[in-house]
Amino acid sequence: MKENFKILKGLPSCGEMYISFPPNGYMEYSEGLAVEFVKKDGSKWVGNFARGNSNFIFACQLKDTEDIVIIAYGICYIVNLEDSNSFVEFGFDFNEVFQHNSTIIIIGEYSISIVKNKTEIIHFDSLCYGGIGEMKLEENQIVGILNDYDSSGNDIERSFILNLSNLEFKRINNKNKWWKIW
């Protein structure tokens, strides 16, 4: 399959004006992540995507669609290759991606989003206070660690499993109990 997009090292110095994502105020004239798109008719356009709160950059085309997933330094955009006015934007701190079948699993500092297509996006928000770590894709599930705090303010780690078949999220309790019987 021919690549319909490419991440540029910067905004082009000549040619047509780029399109800002999102189209808002002062950010419109700041350089973010520049991506060149090639339409079916061969014409090209450049998107300038506002930056989020991480150093993570990612781009891929969703299977059987004209939609491109762009992660611009933490913010996720899903843009239609043929229609730059058709886009979705979410998140601000994404830093890892897993691809499973035709699904994109996007991991942030405290949340997970699962993208099946532009209209079917499932968010698991505010999963912990101290960050998500040690994620792995194992068979049909994502496993990892939720870094959190107990009621005394002590750091605790809880394992989690996200089943990709039924989208069930399960926290696995620590073996250490916070209470004692005297």
N, C-alpha and C positions, 0 to 999 in steps of 0.2 A: 504494500500500500504506500502510495506517495505521501510524503510528509507535507501537510497543509499549513504548517506553522514553524517558526523557529524563533528562539530567544536571541535577541540582538545584544551586542555589547554596550549599546547606548542608542539614543534617539538618532534617526537619520538627520544629517545636516542639510539635506535638500529633498525636494519632492513634496508630495502632498502632506498637509498637516496631520499629525497623529490624532487619534481619538483617545480622550482621557477616560479612565475608569477609576472611580465613579466620576461622572461629570459634575464636579463641585468646586466652586470658588478657587482659593489660592493653590490648592493641590494640583489643579489642572495644568499649571505651568511649571511644576516641579518634575524632575525626572525620576521616574519610578523604575519599574521593570518594563523594558521595551520588547514587544513581541510582534513579529511580522506574520500576517496571515495571507494565504493565497486562496482566493475563491475558485469555484469550479470553472469560471470563464477565464481564469489566468490572471485576473486583476489582483492587485495587492493592496493591503491597508495595514497600518501600524497602530497597535494599541499601546498606551502608556498607562501601566497599572500602578496605582498608589501602593506604597509599601506598608507592611504590617509591623509586628513587633518580634520578628525572628530573622534569622539569616537564611531561611529555607526557601529555595526556588524549585519549582516543579512544573512540568507541563505534559499533558497527554490528551489524546482524543478519546472521547467516550465511544465505546463500541457501537457500531451501527447508527451513529448520529453524526451531525455536523457540529457538535458541541465540543469545545476544548476546555479542559480543566487547567487553570493557571493558578499556581500558588506564588504570589509575589511577596516574598519576605514575610510570610505568615498569613496573609489574607488570601482567601480562596475566591476565585472568580470562575464562573462557567459561562463561556461566551460562545455564541453561535458564529461559526465561520462565515456564513453568508449574510448575516444581519447583525451588525455591531450594536444595534439598539436592544437586542435581545440578550440580556445577561442576568446572572444571579451573583450576589456577593455575600459572603459570610465569613465569620471568624476573624482573628487578628494575630494569633500566635501559633499557627500550625508549624510543626517541625519534623514530621515524618509521615510517609505514605506507604501503604501496602496495597497491592493490586491483587484481587482475588476474583477469578472468573471475569465477569464484566463489571465488577464492583470496585470502587476506589474507597479505601478506608483511610481517613485523614486524622492524624493524631496531633492534638495541641497540648499545651502545658497542663490544662485541667479538663479538657473535653475531647470527645471523639465524634467525628461526623462520618456517615456512610453515604456515599453518592452512588445511586443506581443510574439516575439520569437527571436532567435539569429540574424536573418537577418532583422527583422522589429522592429527597435528602432527609436522612434521619440523624438527629442530633442527640448526643448524650452529653449534656452540659453540667458543669460544676460537679465533677466526679470526686474531687478532692481539693485540699487546700495547699498541699506542698508539691504538687506536680505528679505527672504520670511517667513511669520509667520502665525499662527492661521489657519492652514489648517484643513479642514474637508472633509470627503467623504459624500456627500449628494445625495442620489439616484444615478444618473448617471453622477455626476460631482464633481470636486474638487473645493472647494471655499477657499479663504484665503486672506491674506493681503500682498501687495508689499510695502516694506518700501523704500522710495526714497527721492530725494531732488528736490526742485523746482529751478527755474533759479536764485533765490537769495541765495540758499544754505540752505534753511529751510527744516526741515524734513517734509515729507508728507506721508500719508498712502493712498494707493489705494486698493480697493477691486478687486479681480479677480475671474473669473469663467472659469474653463477648462471643457468643455463639452466632456465627454468620448465617446459619440456616434459618433460625427463627428470631434473630436479633434480640435474644435474651441476654441481659447484662447481669452477671452474678458476682457479688463481692464475697470473698472467702475470708472468714473470720480468722483472726490470729489464734494460735494455740495458747498464748498467754492471756489469762483472764485478768480483768481489771479489778476484780473483787476477790476477797478471801473469806473463808469461814474459820472463825477462831475456835 
